[in-house]
Amino acid sequence: MNIVKNRIWLFISFLVLLQAYDVGYGQNLINNPDFEEGLSNWNPWHFPTGWTTDNSNPASGNYSLIFSFPNGAGYYDAAIRSYESLMPIELNRQYLISFWLREKDTHDTYEQETTILDLVLLIDGEICQCLPASFPTTQFEQWTYHEAIVEFDDEGHVQIEIQIHGYATSENPEFSIDNIFLGQYINNNIFIPPIQTCLTESVLEYGLAVPIYYNSQTTTAGLQLPFSWDNPFITLDSVSFINTALETWTGNYTIDNINRTLCLGYADLNGDVIQAGMDTVLARLYFSVSCTPGHTGDSVYINFSTTNPNCDDLLFADDSQPAVGFTPTVAFEDILIEDYVPGDFNNDCLINILDIVNLINYKFKGGPAPIPYRSGDVNGDCEINILDIVYLVNYKFKGGPAPVCGCAVEGEEGIYKQFAGKTSGELVSQINSDITTLTISTSVPISGLEMILKSLDGKPIEITRHPNGMEVYYNQVGQTITLGLLDLTGNISIGPEDHELLTIKGNIEVVEVLGADEEAQAVHLNIVNRNADNSNLPTDFALEQNYPNPFNPVTEISFSLPVASDVKLDVYNIMGQKVASLAEGQFEAGRHSIKWDASTSASGIYFYRIKAGEFVESRKMLLLK
């Protein structure tokens, strides 16, 4: 016999008496006509016994066997056994054997009259090592619940025998053994799912809600739940039962934030039991989380458990009479709280115009980076760019969505997913007598633009014209210029039509561009750089080697067109399957560059192929992750 688990519970209050273990179908062995009462002298040095039984106990009906000892004080032994169980035993299944004991106040002395010293469970005549060696003293007029979970080596029917050894302190003491049960063990469980968050304004204002779920395989009418957490980073403010299984139950709870514990006990008094097979919520715990200016963005882990020395043990109760106790399996996942406020660039626990200005200064004026860095990634795409600035402007001034925690690149599982964005239009730079004009053509309104420009002569640039109502921010280091264009109020946008964007004093070429639409989603633009006299126009079609190569995960593919052409640029894997379409449509004469983000593709060799009019060419590239 393989013994899997054992427990003994001592119940001191009515609410504790309500709770039970997880069982499926089974049989009450005292109702079994093949169950007998007998005597046992398995400890021969004890006094002989003279037990009598009464199967009509008014307190429990014929579910009880009452034993009395007529010979005064002394040691006693007794046993009850079944010939065999009516329910056939199956292999590879767990079974619960349980029963209750209670000492009766026979003489109205209000004193304990018997002490159980030892208890033995035999299955098919063999001692089952599934009950503890030490046995708790029975309590005056209180039931004690005993159980063992076993797996059997043989199929068929089994014989169950319970042997009791104790001591009587008065003449004719009595005690009852009740509700001897054999049934299949079924696992109930309570669980808290994993939660990962940061200090969003919602968490700081309304708190963090932690639900306790219950997967019930046993009809449940009562419970006591000790609870604790191990980190003072959070404080338990309240427990809510609204829209939970316990909403109509009766009970109370006690919160101790000094010791970080919760004691909760509730029972059904209105017939609203939790039915077997239900998945439900028992309660929602609302924790407050504080923010300290200057936080470092550390990861804070909160561990939950049912260990609480100030409460009774974890125990649930079924709806039988008397109730049978059971202990559900506990699966409490940790909570991870990232100690930062998304959007709080300057680390003062607030999100306001200062953070927007600091974010602009970082991206376009060489200012310091946010601390922690991920606090600037408010849209959750793992980058800090114009999309985050427009997102934050929309949130503060236009009722847009709140900044988010964490990030995930396109195609990966994560808390949030980046949208791939859309390609819509082009950005053309036109040089004429040391003056560069940038013109945008787009089919969607643009709320902000981020560009990397190159000064061909390395001279400092000067912005001489820009759209009304929009601000230009830029920083130049040598030939490289980082430039941003947006409206801080979020009310001005560019397009959707051809629009002269900027006039710049200097010979400028566009290297990269990223647009943000009115919803702070990415808008990709094709780049065309040209001179007024067309002296720099390519004389031949060409497809250049991607750069960088190898790459991870973004690379740039450039091609040249001597005349305006219909262009199709695709990427294929080594099996010849198309994995990406990078360009399709009419392109002006000039040199063009298009980026491929291979975040969702596996490492390996890829081919990119261009078709421009009659020109067709392919090249190979290597993605290494």
MILUMSE-811240 format. One line per field, with one value per residue (C-alpha): residue number from 0; chain; x, y, z. Coordinates in steps of 0.001 Angstrom, whole numbers, plus 500000, padded with zeros to 6 digits. Each point is the difference from the previous one (the first is absolute). Example, Ala and Ser with C-alpha at 12.3 -4.5 7.8 and 13.67 -1.06 7.14 Angstrom:
BEGIN
k	0, 1
c	A, A
east	512300, 501370
north	495500, 503440
up	507800, 499340
This chain:
BEGIN
k	0, 1, 2, 3, 4, 5, 6, 7, 8, 9, 10, 11, 12, 13, 14, 15, 16, 17, 18, 19, 20, 21, 22, 23, 24, 25, 26, 27, 28, 29, 30, 31, 32, 33, 34, 35, 36, 37, 38, 39, 40, 41, 42, 43, 44, 45, 46, 47, 48, 49, 50, 51, 52, 53, 54, 55, 56, 57, 58, 59, 60, 61, 62, 63, 64, 65, 66, 67, 68, 69, 70, 71, 72, 73, 74, 75, 76, 77, 78, 79, 80, 81, 82, 83, 84, 85, 86, 87, 88, 89, 90, 91, 92, 93, 94, 95, 96, 97, 98, 99, 100, 101, 102, 103, 104, 105, 106, 107, 108, 109, 110, 111, 112, 113, 114, 115, 116, 117, 118, 119, 120, 121, 122, 123, 124, 125, 126, 127, 128, 129, 130, 131, 132, 133, 134, 135, 136, 137, 138, 139, 140, 141, 142, 143, 144, 145, 146, 147, 148, 149, 150, 151, 152, 153, 154, 155, 156, 157, 158, 159, 160, 161, 162, 163, 164, 165, 166, 167, 168, 169, 170, 171, 172, 173, 174, 175, 176, 177, 178, 179, 180, 181, 182, 183, 184, 185, 186, 187, 188, 189, 190, 191, 192, 193, 194, 195, 196, 197, 198, 199, 200, 201, 202, 203, 204, 205, 206, 207, 208, 209, 210, 211, 212, 213, 214, 215, 216, 217, 218, 219, 220, 221, 222, 223, 224, 225, 226, 227, 228, 229, 230, 231, 232, 233, 234, 235, 236, 237, 238, 239, 240, 241, 242, 243, 244, 245, 246, 247, 248, 249, 250, 251, 252, 253, 254, 255, 256, 257, 258, 259, 260, 261, 262, 263, 264, 265, 266, 267, 268, 269, 270, 271, 272, 273, 274, 275, 276, 277, 278, 279, 280, 281, 282, 283, 284, 285, 286, 287, 288, 289, 290, 291, 292, 293, 294, 295, 296, 297, 298, 299, 300, 301, 302, 303, 304, 305, 306, 307, 308, 309, 310, 311, 312, 313, 314, 315, 316, 317, 318, 319, 320, 321, 322, 323, 324, 325, 326, 327, 328, 329, 330, 331, 332, 333, 334, 335, 336, 337, 338, 339, 340, 341, 342, 343, 344, 345, 346, 347, 348, 349, 350, 351, 352, 353, 354, 355, 356, 357, 358, 359, 360, 361, 362, 363, 364, 365, 366, 367, 368, 369, 370, 371, 372, 373, 374, 375, 376, 377, 378, 379, 380, 381, 382, 383, 384, 385, 386, 387, 388, 389, 390, 391, 392, 393, 394, 395, 396, 397, 398, 399, 400, 401, 402, 403, 404, 405, 406, 407, 408, 409, 410, 411, 412, 413, 414, 415, 416, 417, 418, 419, 420, 421, 422, 423, 424, 425, 426, 427, 428, 429, 430, 431, 432, 433, 434, 435, 436, 437, 438, 439, 440, 441, 442, 443, 444, 445, 446, 447, 448, 449, 450, 451, 452, 453, 454, 455, 456, 457, 458, 459, 460, 461, 462, 463, 464, 465, 466, 467, 468, 469, 470, 471, 472, 473, 474, 475, 476, 477, 478, 479, 480, 481, 482, 483, 484, 485, 486, 487, 488, 489, 490, 491, 492, 493, 494, 495, 496, 497, 498, 499, 500, 501, 502, 503, 504, 505, 506, 507, 508, 509, 510, 511, 512, 513, 514, 515, 516, 517, 518, 519, 520, 521, 522, 523, 524, 525, 526, 527, 528, 529, 530, 531, 532, 533, 534, 535, 536, 537, 538, 539, 540, 541, 542, 543, 544, 545, 546, 547, 548, 549, 550, 551, 552, 553, 554, 555, 556, 557, 558, 559, 560, 561, 562, 563, 564, 565, 566, 567, 568, 569, 570, 571, 572, 573, 574, 575, 576, 577, 578, 579, 580, 581, 582, 583, 584, 585, 586, 587, 588, 589, 590, 591, 592, 593, 594, 595, 596, 597, 598, 599, 600, 601, 602, 603, 604, 605, 606, 607, 608, 609, 610, 611, 612, 613, 614, 615, 616, 617, 618, 619, 620, 621, 622, 623, 624
c	A, A, A, A, A, A, A, A, A, A, A, A, A, A, A, A, A, A, A, A, A, A, A, A, A, A, A, A, A, A, A, A, A, A, A, A, A, A, A, A, A, A, A, A, A, A, A, A, A, A, A, A, A, A, A, A, A, A, A, A, A, A, A, A, A, A, A, A, A, A, A, A, A, A, A, A, A, A, A, A, A, A, A, A, A, A, A, A, A, A, A, A, A, A, A, A, A, A, A, A, A, A, A, A, A, A, A, A, A, A, A, A, A, A, A, A, A, A, A, A, A, A, A, A, A, A, A, A, A, A, A, A, A, A, A, A, A, A, A, A, A, A, A, A, A, A, A, A, A, A, A, A, A, A, A, A, A, A, A, A, A, A, A, A, A, A, A, A, A, A, A, A, A, A, A, A, A, A, A, A, A, A, A, A, A, A, A, A, A, A, A, A, A, A, A, A, A, A, A, A, A, A, A, A, A, A, A, A, A, A, A, A, A, A, A, A, A, A, A, A, A, A, A, A, A, A, A, A, A, A, A, A, A, A, A, A, A, A, A, A, A, A, A, A, A, A, A, A, A, A, A, A, A, A, A, A, A, A, A, A, A, A, A, A, A, A, A, A, A, A, A, A, A, A, A, A, A, A, A, A, A, A, A, A, A, A, A, A, A, A, A, A, A, A, A, A, A, A, A, A, A, A, A, A, A, A, A, A, A, A, A, A, A, A, A, A, A, A, A, A, A, A, A, A, A, A, A, A, A, A, A, A, A, A, A, A, A, A, A, A, A, A, A, A, A, A, A, A, A, A, A, A, A, A, A, A, A, A, A, A, A, A, A, A, A, A, A, A, A, A, A, A, A, A, A, A, A, A, A, A, A, A, A, A, A, A, A, A, A, A, A, A, A, A, A, A, A, A, A, A, A, A, A, A, A, A, A, A, A, A, A, A, A, A, A, A, A, A, A, A, A, A, A, A, A, A, A, A, A, A, A, A, A, A, A, A, A, A, A, A, A, A, A, A, A, A, A, A, A, A, A, A, A, A, A, A, A, A, A, A, A, A, A, A, A, A, A, A, A, A, A, A, A, A, A, A, A, A, A, A, A, A, A, A, A, A, A, A, A, A, A, A, A, A, A, A, A, A, A, A, A, A, A, A, A, A, A, A, A, A, A, A, A, A, A, A, A, A, A, A, A, A, A, A, A, A, A, A, A, A, A, A, A, A, A, A, A, A, A, A, A, A, A, A, A, A, A, A, A, A, A, A, A, A, A, A, A, A, A, A, A, A, A, A, A, A, A, A, A, A, A, A, A, A, A, A, A, A, A, A, A, A, A, A, A, A, A, A, A, A, A, A, A, A, A, A, A, A, A, A, A, A, A, A, A, A, A, A, A, A, A, A, A, A, A, A, A, A, A, A, A, A, A, A, A
east	500000, 501347, 498967, 499897, 498892, 498573, 498546, 498216, 497866, 498818, 496899, 499315, 497219, 496831, 501509, 503047, 497704, 498462, 503009, 501000, 502398, 499568, 497943, 497980, 497486, 500445, 498163, 499347, 501230, 497743, 497025, 501570, 498219, 503309, 501608, 500426, 501059, 502553, 502582, 503749, 502781, 502760, 501791, 499940, 501380, 496840, 496860, 497451, 497044, 496232, 498620, 496400, 498700, 496922, 499099, 497130, 501872, 497442, 502746, 501126, 497371, 501298, 503160, 501618, 501341, 500078, 502425, 499711, 502421, 498203, 502948, 501118, 503253, 502727, 501467, 497834, 500233, 497289, 499659, 497444, 500439, 498251, 499894, 500745, 499181, 497022, 501891, 502572, 503516, 501799, 503730, 501789, 497359, 500186, 497376, 498998, 499246, 498570, 498061, 499092, 500502, 498317, 500090, 496554, 499231, 498235, 499771, 499430, 503289, 501150, 503369, 501891, 499362, 502074, 503390, 500871, 503625, 500390, 498108, 500724, 498517, 500196, 499278, 499531, 501565, 503172, 500840, 499843, 502794, 497771, 498926, 502482, 501772, 498980, 496295, 498388, 497912, 496288, 498230, 496975, 496798, 501921, 500508, 503478, 500399, 502445, 500939, 502460, 500550, 501194, 500726, 499279, 502223, 497128, 496697, 496679, 498495, 501850, 499383, 500344, 500688, 500446, 501636, 499950, 502070, 499253, 499468, 496756, 499979, 496491, 497452, 497931, 501700, 498868, 501316, 498653, 501559, 498044, 499846, 502593, 500479, 501780, 499963, 502092, 502279, 499354, 502183, 498417, 502337, 500255, 502384, 501235, 501132, 503357, 499761, 502617, 499610, 501742, 499001, 497417, 497913, 497032, 501852, 501164, 496512, 497714, 502324, 500890, 497187, 501069, 497246, 499931, 498503, 498432, 499656, 497377, 499614, 498063, 496801, 501284, 498074, 502721, 503642, 502728, 502902, 503234, 502003, 503320, 502430, 503713, 500774, 499085, 500035, 496204, 497326, 496669, 497203, 496842, 498441, 497073, 497409, 497907, 499212, 501760, 498813, 500060, 497868, 496989, 501999, 500414, 503356, 502783, 503620, 502877, 502858, 503366, 502325, 502725, 500443, 498652, 497240, 496300, 497610, 496804, 497106, 496629, 497092, 496828, 496843, 497665, 500290, 502466, 502611, 502807, 498992, 502455, 501493, 499894, 502911, 499436, 501562, 500007, 501187, 501937, 502777, 500714, 503567, 501307, 503399, 502029, 502474, 503141, 501651, 503419, 499070, 502408, 497651, 500951, 497878, 497967, 498672, 497049, 499506, 496636, 499322, 497425, 502504, 498583, 500694, 497279, 497213, 498528, 501359, 498766, 496837, 496861, 496684, 497529, 496208, 499409, 498687, 502250, 502336, 503068, 503182, 502407, 503082, 500287, 503270, 501621, 501646, 500838, 502187, 502337, 499260, 502710, 499841, 502502, 500851, 499497, 497206, 499680, 500177, 501631, 503168, 501372, 499297, 497748, 497061, 497871, 499230, 499744, 501359, 503456, 500256, 499001, 502603, 502676, 499147, 500330, 503297, 501321, 498986, 500754, 502249, 502559, 498455, 500387, 498234, 497107, 500672, 499121, 500283, 496796, 497898, 500293, 498556, 496370, 498438, 501709, 501901, 503448, 501238, 499915, 499121, 497485, 497212, 500505, 499976, 496748, 498535, 500834, 498610, 496768, 499758, 500513, 498050, 497613, 498679, 502092, 500924, 502260, 503689, 500571, 502347, 502539, 500515, 500029, 501170, 497718, 499048, 501342, 497859, 500119, 498030, 499476, 500659, 501367, 497897, 501999, 498660, 499347, 501892, 498184, 501680, 503498, 502346, 501949, 503064, 500779, 503321, 500187, 502838, 500876, 496331, 498263, 496235, 498278, 496614, 497707, 497299, 497761, 496501, 499582, 500307, 503413, 500202, 503751, 503165, 503401, 502864, 503698, 501565, 503485, 501744, 501903, 502529, 500063, 498981, 497526, 496433, 497307, 496244, 498451, 496438, 497756, 496237, 497938, 499110, 502669, 503309, 503350, 502608, 503393, 503539, 503020, 503211, 502377, 498145, 497205, 496827, 497189, 496797, 496479, 496876, 496758, 497347, 500192, 496230, 499248, 497581, 502052, 500735, 501573, 498143, 498342, 501307, 503223, 501499, 503161, 501441, 503289, 502409, 503560, 503058, 502597, 500443, 498015, 499243, 497353, 501389, 497056, 496434, 497190, 496543, 497337, 496330, 497313, 499743, 503786, 500347, 503021, 499874, 502900, 500973, 502132, 503008, 501002, 503105, 500631, 501777, 498323, 502218, 499651, 503785, 499969, 497366, 501264, 500764, 499177, 497619, 501704, 499211, 502560, 501107, 497947, 501640, 500828, 500553, 499841, 497262, 497685, 497175, 499890, 501888, 499795, 499682, 500842, 499325, 500479, 497629, 501177, 496351, 496667, 498951, 497491, 501953, 499415, 502416, 499442, 501881, 500151, 501271, 502373, 497012, 498876, 497005, 499207, 500247, 499665, 498927, 502010, 498888, 497450, 499037, 501312, 503333, 501686, 503446, 502748, 501524, 497555, 500441, 497543, 500418, 499020, 499213, 500479, 498924, 497486, 502314, 502378, 503772, 501289, 500711, 497491, 499837, 498585, 498871, 499137, 498024, 499977, 498619, 502132, 502751, 500111, 502706, 500388, 502462, 500651, 500013, 500512, 497830, 501773, 498082
north	500000, 503390, 502732, 503372, 502504, 500240, 502692, 500387, 503022, 501099, 502185, 502436, 502161, 499511, 501713, 497757, 496969, 500953, 499101, 496850, 498155, 499486, 496870, 498726, 497172, 497624, 498175, 500522, 496764, 500173, 499778, 496865, 496886, 498151, 502241, 498519, 501175, 497898, 499857, 499898, 499305, 500994, 501588, 497005, 501818, 502128, 499176, 497806, 501894, 499720, 502333, 500516, 501830, 502085, 500591, 502384, 503041, 502842, 502496, 498225, 497379, 496631, 501585, 499711, 497205, 500896, 498037, 499895, 498499, 498670, 499007, 503376, 501767, 498211, 499203, 498688, 498605, 499799, 499311, 500253, 498357, 499373, 496598, 501723, 503259, 500089, 502277, 498168, 501433, 501062, 500208, 503333, 501924, 501745, 499279, 501886, 498162, 502352, 499932, 502150, 499428, 501729, 499484, 500269, 501710, 496930, 501263, 503703, 500766, 502369, 498286, 497771, 496335, 498146, 500460, 498291, 498963, 498256, 499347, 497350, 499505, 496538, 499242, 496319, 499159, 502030, 503061, 503118, 502427, 502891, 501364, 501905, 498275, 502676, 500648, 503239, 499802, 499989, 503158, 500095, 499673, 500835, 497955, 499196, 499164, 497371, 499042, 498092, 500092, 496691, 498141, 496255, 497316, 497671, 500416, 498737, 500557, 500883, 499506, 503041, 499746, 502810, 499155, 502386, 499957, 502462, 500718, 500579, 502355, 499166, 497201, 499495, 502592, 500095, 501175, 499847, 499052, 501444, 500335, 497385, 500688, 498385, 501863, 501123, 502958, 502970, 503061, 503347, 502955, 503683, 502111, 503492, 500484, 501649, 503799, 502293, 503743, 503263, 503209, 501200, 502981, 497619, 497707, 502955, 501545, 496965, 497304, 496538, 497427, 496407, 497402, 496645, 497397, 496697, 496923, 497980, 496251, 499684, 501823, 502566, 501678, 501524, 500912, 501450, 501506, 501185, 502283, 501828, 501902, 500534, 503532, 503352, 501646, 499504, 500597, 498168, 502589, 497925, 496710, 500064, 497253, 501875, 497709, 497067, 496617, 501298, 503093, 498587, 498008, 500931, 500515, 502478, 500751, 501589, 501935, 500387, 502133, 500004, 496232, 500001, 497462, 499499, 497650, 499244, 497741, 499744, 497533, 499644, 500552, 500748, 496942, 501646, 497266, 499816, 497148, 497288, 500732, 503777, 502319, 503140, 502873, 499810, 503551, 502924, 501472, 503685, 501039, 503552, 500660, 503115, 501828, 501631, 502708, 498903, 496310, 497885, 497713, 496861, 496862, 499358, 496465, 499317, 496414, 498837, 496978, 498505, 500050, 502138, 499079, 502384, 498120, 496510, 497673, 500060, 497925, 499812, 498242, 498102, 500251, 496625, 499545, 499874, 501844, 498249, 502048, 500228, 501995, 501357, 500076, 503446, 501498, 503627, 501594, 502896, 503605, 501994, 503778, 502078, 503034, 502724, 502190, 499690, 503494, 501478, 501084, 502182, 497433, 502123, 497534, 502336, 500160, 503540, 502469, 499774, 496373, 500836, 502767, 497773, 497240, 502456, 501272, 496438, 499020, 503190, 502248, 497688, 500074, 497309, 496640, 499074, 498072, 497218, 499989, 498000, 502724, 501882, 497122, 500894, 498049, 496684, 499398, 499704, 503280, 503688, 502124, 502451, 497482, 500267, 503799, 500145, 497246, 502020, 503230, 498184, 498585, 503302, 502339, 497945, 497228, 497291, 496661, 499941, 499029, 496265, 497699, 497780, 499487, 497401, 500321, 499104, 496336, 499117, 499087, 502600, 502429, 502274, 499619, 502553, 500658, 499614, 503302, 500746, 501353, 503057, 502439, 501382, 502716, 501824, 502177, 502479, 501905, 503313, 502505, 498876, 500023, 496702, 499685, 497021, 499088, 497319, 498095, 497839, 498552, 500239, 502989, 500158, 501355, 499726, 499187, 498753, 500248, 499313, 502346, 500238, 503279, 499318, 502773, 499653, 503621, 501009, 500157, 502633, 499380, 502892, 498706, 497436, 499312, 502506, 498804, 497311, 500148, 498845, 498475, 498891, 499218, 499893, 498102, 500273, 498897, 498224, 501910, 498561, 501961, 499864, 501797, 500046, 502088, 499854, 500448, 497136, 502110, 500559, 497299, 499803, 498667, 497984, 501606, 501337, 502452, 502068, 499042, 501790, 502401, 499516, 502083, 497384, 496988, 497299, 496358, 497989, 496800, 498773, 501150, 498781, 501545, 499768, 500222, 501533, 496748, 499887, 497044, 499714, 501381, 498992, 502253, 499237, 502317, 501786, 502257, 502105, 503125, 502689, 499481, 496200, 499798, 497490, 497742, 496453, 499023, 496316, 497776, 498451, 497903, 500485, 497581, 500421, 501699, 498789, 496427, 497739, 501829, 499645, 500778, 503127, 500591, 502593, 499181, 502731, 500132, 502547, 500975, 502125, 500622, 499814, 496349, 497522, 498209, 496729, 498985, 496671, 497785, 496192, 497251, 497263, 497831, 502627, 501077, 503713, 501269, 503777, 502532, 503189, 502162, 499954, 503011, 503024, 501480, 503195, 499922, 500098, 497941, 498372, 498179, 497676, 498252, 496428, 499102, 496229, 499761, 497268, 497999, 497220, 500208, 498911, 500958, 502155, 501397, 503358, 500592, 503211, 500406, 503551, 500086, 497502, 500039, 496925, 499191, 497972, 500043, 497857, 501108, 498288, 500442, 499043, 500104
up	500000, 499025, 502431, 498274, 502620, 503497, 502197, 503339, 500790, 503407, 499876, 502827, 498556, 497952, 496982, 500085, 500307, 496660, 497870, 498058, 497579, 496271, 499263, 497112, 500220, 502933, 502745, 503692, 501474, 503073, 497641, 498533, 501386, 499674, 502631, 503511, 503422, 501852, 502745, 499637, 502476, 497632, 502973, 502372, 503017, 500180, 501958, 498247, 498611, 500259, 497383, 499019, 496935, 499231, 496345, 500709, 501255, 499726, 499206, 496857, 499225, 498901, 498672, 503455, 502133, 503696, 502183, 503818, 502528, 503139, 502143, 501325, 499397, 498109, 496619, 497210, 496470, 497352, 496303, 497241, 496623, 496701, 498326, 496667, 498304, 497678, 497601, 497849, 500202, 496806, 499471, 499390, 501913, 503355, 502649, 503128, 503237, 502619, 503266, 503007, 503749, 502926, 503770, 501588, 503307, 501429, 503594, 499349, 501705, 497262, 500268, 497643, 500870, 497375, 498420, 496718, 500135, 496674, 496795, 497365, 496557, 498436, 496341, 499141, 503368, 499461, 502069, 497884, 500860, 499028, 503374, 502204, 502858, 502511, 500437, 501216, 503123, 499236, 501077, 502258, 497911, 496799, 496867, 498697, 496339, 498733, 496484, 497874, 496243, 498633, 496784, 499929, 498528, 499077, 498250, 501358, 503452, 503213, 503728, 502238, 503759, 502521, 503369, 502948, 503170, 502784, 503672, 501887, 502988, 501325, 500033, 496841, 497840, 496393, 496686, 496465, 496696, 497117, 496201, 499104, 496312, 497067, 496680, 497075, 500714, 497704, 499972, 500782, 499701, 500765, 497993, 499253, 496406, 499261, 499944, 498477, 500101, 500819, 501742, 497516, 501017, 500271, 502425, 502085, 500137, 500300, 501302, 498776, 499874, 500712, 499404, 501801, 497665, 500998, 497813, 501850, 499596, 503250, 500963, 502490, 502816, 502178, 500153, 502121, 498119, 501636, 497733, 500125, 497786, 500469, 498803, 501632, 496541, 499928, 502660, 500128, 500166, 499607, 498934, 497581, 499510, 497427, 497058, 501652, 501261, 503601, 499390, 501952, 502547, 503657, 501688, 500595, 499259, 501910, 498357, 501736, 497854, 502666, 499695, 496417, 500660, 499312, 501832, 498109, 501035, 498234, 499860, 497960, 502050, 497064, 497792, 497605, 500046, 497458, 497746, 498982, 496595, 500388, 499234, 501994, 501931, 503791, 500716, 498599, 502097, 499445, 500750, 499970, 498468, 500677, 497781, 501367, 497865, 498837, 499682, 497979, 498087, 501928, 499691, 503163, 500518, 502322, 501207, 501374, 502183, 502388, 502862, 502797, 503659, 501141, 498167, 500011, 497329, 496419, 499842, 497856, 500760, 497863, 500433, 501673, 503554, 501870, 497675, 498677, 499949, 497067, 499183, 496454, 498141, 500120, 496909, 500721, 497340, 500766, 499143, 498232, 500373, 498043, 502135, 497408, 498623, 496199, 498555, 503114, 498231, 502818, 502745, 502232, 500053, 497825, 496276, 498658, 497445, 501590, 498914, 496418, 499796, 501539, 497529, 497092, 501377, 500206, 496481, 498093, 502078, 501577, 503469, 502670, 499686, 502307, 503211, 499763, 496225, 499419, 501642, 496699, 497964, 500654, 497117, 500786, 496742, 501644, 498457, 500890, 496985, 498558, 500559, 503762, 499907, 498027, 502222, 503128, 498505, 499126, 503523, 501785, 497710, 497851, 502245, 498347, 501586, 503051, 499783, 500252, 501900, 498326, 496301, 497242, 496432, 497136, 499914, 503450, 502957, 502742, 502081, 497056, 496283, 497605, 496940, 496805, 498683, 496359, 497021, 498744, 497632, 499674, 501219, 497282, 500558, 497191, 499993, 498097, 500509, 503547, 501007, 500734, 499875, 501619, 498551, 501383, 498163, 502194, 500035, 503795, 502363, 501680, 503561, 500374, 498066, 501082, 497481, 499755, 497451, 498558, 499252, 496786, 500664, 503824, 500549, 502736, 498676, 500503, 499836, 498074, 499604, 501675, 500242, 501961, 503501, 500105, 501817, 498615, 502327, 498773, 501039, 497659, 500704, 497045, 496883, 501912, 500891, 502158, 499401, 501400, 498820, 501995, 501728, 503802, 500310, 497628, 497938, 496807, 497432, 496533, 496956, 498702, 496814, 498505, 502432, 500028, 503324, 500691, 498353, 501240, 499276, 499014, 497768, 501757, 499301, 501883, 501544, 502102, 500677, 502262, 500196, 502679, 499062, 502203, 501992, 500555, 497614, 497728, 496454, 497758, 497094, 496982, 499675, 496798, 499950, 496859, 498686, 497885, 496951, 500259, 499766, 502822, 498481, 499469, 496436, 500466, 501900, 503019, 503064, 502754, 502705, 503154, 502988, 502547, 498909, 501979, 501960, 502993, 499571, 497769, 496760, 497224, 496292, 497459, 496275, 497206, 497197, 497046, 499055, 501799, 500140, 501351, 502732, 501815, 502780, 501835, 502471, 499699, 502294, 498903, 498984, 497518, 502078, 500127, 503577, 499501, 497399, 500536, 497081, 497230, 497890, 498092, 501121, 498761, 498420, 502600, 502773, 502419, 503304, 501719, 503362, 500789, 503624, 500306, 503655, 499189, 497730, 500966, 499618, 496609, 496403, 498117, 496465, 498955, 496428, 498150, 496805, 498554, 496477, 498100, 502644, 502276, 502553, 503223, 502905, 503059, 503680, 503374, 503104, 503244, 503282
